[in-house]
Amino acid sequence: MNTRQQIINEYVAALQRNDLPPCYRAWDIKPWFTADDTAKDSYFKTVEPVPIADALIKQTGAKVETRRWVGRWEPEVDTVVIPERFRFYTTGHFYETLFRLLSYWAEQRVGIFEHHENRDCPFWNLVASLNSSFVCNELNIPAGQPLEEKAAWLQSFLEERSTDTDLINYAAEKANVIADFLLSFRSPESNSKSDN
């Protein structure tokens, strides 16, 4: 298991590369999930539940809904919406996406929420991505999307700010607060299991 600082260093290195594939959305590189309704039989077997993560998510009390192939946080109804589990290609893709979306939900609960009209959305996408990496790492959930692909996605909207180490470290501070908040919902039994 990497430390959070190692993850931050990996993000800094990846975001400072200028040879990443051009990308405007994560699914331009490789889809995280499929809208194909026939995929249930072929993909469901690869997207295994992670009981520790599922218990943590349930303990947060967050309202999480599944919809056909929509993934977003809906602040007006305080709901995290995620595509059905079978639509994701790997277990890591599913949980990375879910914890990224839960990052937006958690912002207001830890006192760092900014109203959408004032938000720097690219910055908060970076925060959410870092949070997701921290939480999945600490729950021993394997990465779903390679870091180079995440970095290409983040570079596409951070633009020239993607090489700003101070900005990345500031985002990491926010992500640390959110990750600590989410991980505080782990039961003592799951803490010992995820440390093994």
JORANOR-V51322 format. One record per helix or strand of 3 or more residues. SS is the DSSP state (A for helix, B for strand). FROM is the first residue (numbers start at 1). TO is the last residue. Records with the same first field share a line. If there is no record, write none. Layout:
SS: FROM-TO + FROM-TO
//
This chain:
A: 4-15 + 26-29 + 37-46 + 51-60 + 75-77 + 85-87 + 91-107 + 116-118 + 121-138 + 147-163 + 165-183 + 188-195
B: 63-67 + 72-74 + 79-83
//
